[in-house]
């Protein structure tokens, strides 16, 4: 923050995020994970215009995972992104 950047994930809790759907999220040892549920995602509680995203993530085999930018909270997400 001292350099003008805002960290979207504080590595402690879900402050700044809203859980959508039936997934249950947790933060442990600085790692964000989905504990259970099959239809859910996290949405930022604040809008952002200009940003850079740096992320590292792991998923189990045969798991669908994605990152959506500027997506609305309404609607239904499918594997082809529509």
N, C-alpha and C positions, 0 to 999 in steps of 0.2 A: 504493500500500500504506500510505502514511503516513496516509491518510484512512480506513483500514479496508477499502479495496477490494482485491480480488485481480484482477489482469489475467490472463485465461485464455490469452492469446496474447502471448508476449514479443517478437514481431517479429524473432526471431533464429533460432529453431529450433522443433522440434516437442515441446519439453519439456512434459510434462503431457498429451500426447495419444497415443493409440494408433491406428494405421492399421488399418482393417478392409477386407478385400476386396482386389481387384487394382490399385487406383489407386496411383500413385506421386506422393507429395507432396513439395514443396520450399518453402523460404523463401528469398527473395532480395530484397534491398533493402527488408525489412520487409513484403513481400507473400507471403502463403501462396497457393500455386497447385497444382493437380493437373496434373502433366506428362503422364501417360498412364494409360490404364485406363478401364474403363467401369462398373465396379461396386465402388465403394468409398466410404468415409466416414471421418471422424475422430471418435473418442470420447474424452471427457475421462477421464483416469486417476483423477480424484477425484470423489466425489459432492458435489453442492451442493443446498442446500435453498432458499434465497432468493437471487435474483439479478436483475440487470437486464442485458439484452443490448443492445449497440449494435454494429451491424455494417454494413459497406458491402461489397457484392460485385458482381462483373460476371461474366456468362456469355456465351458465344457463342450466336448464334441457334440455335434448335432443340436447346438443351441443357437437360436436366432438372437442376434444382438445388433443394435444400430445406434447411431447418434443422429438426431434430427435437429436442424437449425431453423429458427423462425417458424416453427410449426405451431398450429393452433391447438387448443386444448380440446376442441370438439372433434367428433368424427371417430373413425375406426382405422387403425393401422393394420395393414396386411403385409405379407412377406415381400410383395413387389413394391411396397412403399406407398400404395394408394389408399 
